[in-house]
């Protein structure tokens, strides 16, 4: 059904005057009359009576008017939403994030994005970096906030947002907790809480590499996927751990954080925004540009097989 004819019908029903309706629609009367006749033929019923007293709605016309108005309203909404989505000012944006983003990065980006683009429905989903990359590739997420290094192969682009170093998380009762700074080698005889290789491969690799550069292979007592879970195990006295320095914002009476001296550059870690350029929506582009503006200076790269 031609929406133009529906609009013609509603306008004529509101004015009950062909001349006035034609003027409002910026058209002449004969095409308007033809449009109404075609609509009536399509519906198989008369919508107006025409006589010396003017134009009046038939019972069918009165019954159809409310639904015709709703149809036009929803059509206008559809057009507005499509336009907003194409300009990045509306629609839905699904963002995956790793748990450690909640210690500063999300708090900085999300409120600012909501202020600048209030029409975008922002949906946040927590997952591991590996899962986020897979979901971006499968078009299940628009963008992701992930932790580097990334060891999985995925055709996504990365925008580096932050770089960090490992610090040692140590149970407060451990004698090493009395020190203000440590050489990593001083942890060689400790039990470690380590990141699970399958689900936190980047952090696992960086932590193992740091230990090997310090001359030892850590004795792993427990494994966990999320940094917060690693810290909970350290608090429980199950071992020491290497955690991103941003996690020092998580204060605890049961453990301490200690700076590690002379960590190798190869063991550096960080946070990045991941996206697929060929699938990037306007809203995703707005979010990426905001992140680049807030965390400028790190550059962009392509995740490849390692």
C-alpha positions as CSV (number, residue, x, y, z in Angstrom):
1,X,0.0,0.0,0.0
2,X,1.3,3.4,-1.0
3,X,2.0,5.5,2.1
4,X,1.6,8.7,0.0
5,X,-2.1,7.8,-0.5
6,X,-2.5,7.1,3.2
7,X,-1.1,10.6,3.9
8,X,-3.4,12.1,1.2
9,X,-6.4,10.4,2.9
10,X,-5.5,11.6,6.4
11,X,-4.9,15.2,5.2
12,X,-8.3,15.2,3.4
13,X,-10.0,13.7,6.4
14,X,-8.6,16.5,8.6
15,X,-9.6,19.3,6.2
16,X,-12.7,17.8,4.5
17,X,-11.8,20.2,1.7
18,X,-9.9,19.1,-1.5
19,X,-8.5,22.6,-2.1
20,X,-7.2,23.0,1.4
21,X,-5.8,19.4,1.5
22,X,-4.1,19.9,-1.8
23,X,-2.5,23.1,-0.6
24,X,-1.3,21.4,2.6
25,X,0.2,18.6,0.5
26,X,1.8,21.0,-2.0
27,X,-0.1,19.4,-5.0
28,X,-3.0,20.3,-7.2
29,X,-6.5,19.0,-6.7
30,X,-6.9,16.6,-9.7
31,X,-3.9,14.4,-8.6
32,X,-5.2,14.4,-5.1
33,X,-8.7,13.3,-6.3
34,X,-7.1,10.5,-8.4
35,X,-5.0,9.4,-5.4
36,X,-8.1,9.1,-3.2
37,X,-10.0,7.2,-5.9
38,X,-7.1,4.7,-6.2
39,X,-6.9,4.2,-2.5
40,X,-10.7,3.5,-2.3
41,X,-10.4,1.1,-5.2
42,X,-7.6,-0.7,-3.5
43,X,-9.5,-1.0,-0.2
44,X,-12.8,-1.9,-2.0
45,X,-14.8,0.7,-0.1
46,X,-15.6,4.4,-0.2
47,X,-13.8,6.6,2.3
48,X,-15.6,9.9,1.5
49,X,-18.9,11.1,0.3
50,X,-18.9,14.0,-2.1
51,X,-21.9,16.2,-2.5
52,X,-23.0,19.8,-2.8
53,X,-22.5,20.1,1.0
54,X,-18.8,19.3,0.6
55,X,-16.8,16.2,1.6
56,X,-17.6,13.9,4.5
57,X,-16.1,10.7,5.9
58,X,-18.0,7.5,5.4
59,X,-18.3,5.0,8.3
60,X,-15.5,3.1,6.7
61,X,-13.4,6.3,6.4
62,X,-14.0,7.1,10.1
63,X,-13.0,3.6,11.1
64,X,-9.8,3.8,9.0
65,X,-8.7,7.2,10.0
66,X,-7.2,6.3,13.5
67,X,-5.3,3.4,12.0
68,X,-4.0,5.5,9.1
69,X,-2.7,8.1,11.6
70,X,-0.9,5.3,13.6
71,X,0.5,3.9,10.4
72,X,2.0,7.3,9.4
73,X,3.3,7.9,12.9
74,X,5.1,4.6,12.9
75,X,6.4,5.2,9.4
76,X,7.8,8.6,10.5
77,X,9.4,7.0,13.6
78,X,11.0,4.4,11.3
79,X,12.4,7.0,9.1
80,X,13.7,9.1,12.1
81,X,15.3,6.0,13.7
82,X,17.0,5.0,10.4
83,X,18.3,8.5,9.9
84,X,19.6,8.7,13.5
85,X,21.3,5.3,13.2
86,X,22.9,6.4,9.9
87,X,24.3,9.5,11.6
88,X,25.3,7.7,14.8
89,X,22.9,9.6,17.0
90,X,20.4,6.8,17.4
91,X,20.0,3.0,17.3
92,X,21.7,0.4,19.4
93,X,25.4,0.0,20.2
94,X,26.5,-3.3,21.8
95,X,29.9,-3.0,23.6
96,X,31.8,-6.0,25.0
97,X,34.2,-5.3,27.9
98,X,36.6,-7.2,30.1
99,X,36.1,-6.9,33.9
100,X,39.1,-4.7,34.6
101,X,37.6,-2.0,32.4
102,X,35.3,-1.3,35.4
103,X,38.3,0.2,37.3
104,X,38.3,3.5,35.3
105,X,38.0,3.1,31.6
106,X,34.3,2.4,31.4
107,X,33.6,5.1,34.0
108,X,35.3,7.6,31.7
109,X,33.8,6.6,28.4
110,X,30.2,5.6,29.1
111,X,29.0,8.8,30.8
112,X,30.6,11.0,28.2
113,X,29.1,9.0,25.3
114,X,25.6,9.1,26.9
115,X,25.9,12.9,27.3
116,X,27.0,13.4,23.7
117,X,24.7,10.7,22.1
118,X,21.7,10.3,24.3
119,X,19.6,8.8,21.5
120,X,21.9,5.7,21.3
121,X,20.8,2.7,23.3
122,X,24.1,1.5,24.8
123,X,24.2,-2.2,25.8
124,X,27.3,-3.4,27.7
125,X,28.3,-7.1,27.9
126,X,31.1,-8.4,30.1
127,X,33.2,-11.2,28.6
128,X,36.8,-12.3,28.2
129,X,39.0,-10.7,25.5
130,X,38.9,-14.0,23.5
131,X,35.1,-14.2,23.6
132,X,34.8,-10.5,22.7
133,X,37.0,-10.9,19.6
134,X,34.9,-13.9,18.5
135,X,31.6,-12.0,19.0
136,X,32.9,-9.0,17.0
137,X,33.8,-11.3,14.1
138,X,30.4,-13.0,14.3
139,X,28.7,-9.6,14.3
140,X,27.3,-10.2,17.8
141,X,29.0,-7.2,19.2
142,X,29.7,-3.8,17.5
143,X,33.0,-3.1,19.4
144,X,34.9,-4.4,22.4
145,X,37.2,-3.1,25.1
146,X,39.8,-5.8,25.5
147,X,43.1,-6.4,27.3
148,X,46.3,-6.8,25.4
149,X,48.4,-8.7,24.4
150,X,46.0,-10.7,22.3
151,X,47.2,-14.1,21.1
152,X,44.2,-15.1,19.1
153,X,43.8,-14.6,15.4
154,X,41.0,-12.3,14.5
155,X,40.4,-9.9,11.7
156,X,39.7,-6.8,13.8
157,X,41.4,-3.5,14.2
158,X,42.8,-2.3,17.5
159,X,43.0,1.1,18.9
160,X,45.4,1.2,21.9
161,X,43.8,3.1,24.8
162,X,46.1,2.5,27.8
163,X,49.4,0.8,28.6
164,X,50.2,-0.6,32.0
165,X,52.7,-2.7,33.9
166,X,52.2,-5.7,36.2
167,X,52.4,-5.1,39.9
168,X,52.6,-7.9,42.5
169,X,49.5,-8.7,44.6
170,X,50.6,-10.3,47.8
171,X,48.7,-11.6,50.9
172,X,49.2,-9.1,53.7
173,X,50.6,-11.9,56.0
174,X,53.4,-12.7,53.5
175,X,56.8,-11.4,54.7
176,X,57.3,-9.8,51.2
177,X,54.4,-7.5,52.0
178,X,56.6,-5.5,54.2
179,X,58.7,-4.4,51.2
180,X,57.8,-1.3,49.2
181,X,59.4,-2.5,45.9
182,X,60.4,-5.9,44.7
183,X,62.5,-7.6,42.1
184,X,60.3,-10.1,40.3
185,X,62.9,-12.8,41.0
186,X,62.1,-12.5,44.7
187,X,58.8,-14.1,44.1
188,X,60.3,-17.2,42.6
189,X,59.7,-19.4,45.6
190,X,56.1,-18.3,46.1
191,X,53.0,-20.1,44.9
192,X,51.3,-18.2,42.1
193,X,47.7,-17.6,41.2
194,X,47.9,-17.6,37.4
195,X,45.6,-16.7,34.5
196,X,43.9,-19.6,32.7
197,X,45.7,-20.2,29.4
198,X,42.6,-21.0,27.4
199,X,40.5,-18.0,28.4
200,X,43.0,-15.3,29.4
201,X,45.8,-16.2,27.0
202,X,47.3,-12.7,26.7
203,X,47.6,-12.1,30.5
204,X,48.9,-15.7,31.0
205,X,51.5,-15.3,28.3
206,X,52.7,-11.8,29.6
207,X,52.9,-13.0,33.2
208,X,54.8,-16.2,32.3
209,X,57.2,-14.2,30.0
210,X,57.9,-11.8,32.8
211,X,58.7,-14.6,35.2
212,X,60.9,-16.3,32.7
213,X,62.8,-13.0,32.1
214,X,63.4,-12.9,35.8
215,X,64.9,-16.4,35.7
216,X,62.2,-18.7,36.9
217,X,59.0,-20.6,35.9
218,X,56.3,-19.8,38.4
219,X,54.8,-22.6,40.6
220,X,51.1,-22.3,39.8
221,X,48.8,-23.2,42.7
222,X,45.5,-21.9,41.3
223,X,44.2,-20.5,38.0
224,X,41.4,-18.1,37.2
225,X,40.1,-16.3,34.1
226,X,39.1,-12.8,35.5
227,X,41.5,-10.5,37.2
228,X,39.0,-9.9,40.0
229,X,38.9,-13.6,40.7
230,X,42.7,-13.8,40.8
231,X,42.7,-11.0,43.4
232,X,40.0,-12.8,45.4
233,X,42.3,-15.9,45.5
234,X,45.3,-13.8,46.6
235,X,43.1,-12.3,49.4
236,X,42.3,-15.9,50.5
237,X,46.0,-16.5,50.9
238,X,46.3,-19.0,48.0
239,X,49.3,-17.3,46.5
240,X,50.8,-14.2,44.9
241,X,49.8,-12.8,41.5
242,X,50.9,-10.4,38.8
243,X,48.0,-8.0,38.1
244,X,47.6,-4.9,36.0
245,X,48.6,-1.8,37.8
246,X,45.1,-0.3,37.4
247,X,43.8,-2.9,39.8
248,X,45.5,-1.0,42.7
249,X,42.3,1.0,42.8
250,X,40.8,-2.2,44.3
251,X,41.8,-1.7,47.9
252,X,41.8,-4.6,50.4
253,X,42.8,-5.2,54.0
254,X,43.9,-8.7,53.2
255,X,46.5,-8.0,50.5
256,X,48.9,-5.3,49.3
257,X,50.3,-4.3,45.9
258,X,54.0,-3.8,45.3
259,X,55.9,-2.2,42.4
260,X,58.1,-4.6,40.5
261,X,61.5,-3.3,39.3
262,X,63.0,-3.8,35.9
263,X,60.1,-5.6,34.2
264,X,60.8,-6.5,30.6
265,X,59.1,-4.4,27.9
266,X,57.9,-7.6,26.2
267,X,55.7,-8.2,29.3
268,X,53.8,-5.0,29.0
269,X,50.0,-5.1,29.0
270,X,47.3,-2.6,28.2
271,X,43.7,-1.9,27.1
272,X,42.5,-1.5,23.5
273,X,39.3,-0.9,21.6
274,X,38.6,-3.7,19.0
275,X,36.3,-3.2,16.0
276,X,35.8,-4.4,12.4
277,X,36.1,-1.5,9.9
278,X,33.9,-3.1,7.3
279,X,31.1,-3.7,9.8
280,X,31.4,-0.5,11.8
281,X,28.1,1.3,12.4
282,X,27.9,5.1,12.7
283,X,27.3,4.7,16.5
284,X,30.3,2.5,16.8
285,X,32.4,5.0,14.9
286,X,31.2,7.7,17.3
287,X,32.2,5.6,20.3
288,X,35.6,4.8,18.8
289,X,36.3,8.5,18.0
290,X,35.4,9.4,21.5
291,X,37.8,6.8,22.9
292,X,40.5,8.0,20.5
293,X,39.9,11.5,21.7
294,X,40.0,10.6,25.4
295,X,43.0,8.2,25.1
296,X,45.0,9.7,22.3
297,X,48.5,8.8,21.3
298,X,48.7,5.1,21.1
299,X,47.8,4.3,17.5
300,X,46.1,1.5,15.7
301,X,46.9,-2.0,14.5
302,X,45.5,-5.3,13.1
303,X,45.3,-8.4,15.2
304,X,47.0,-11.2,13.5
305,X,47.8,-14.9,14.2
306,X,50.6,-15.3,16.7
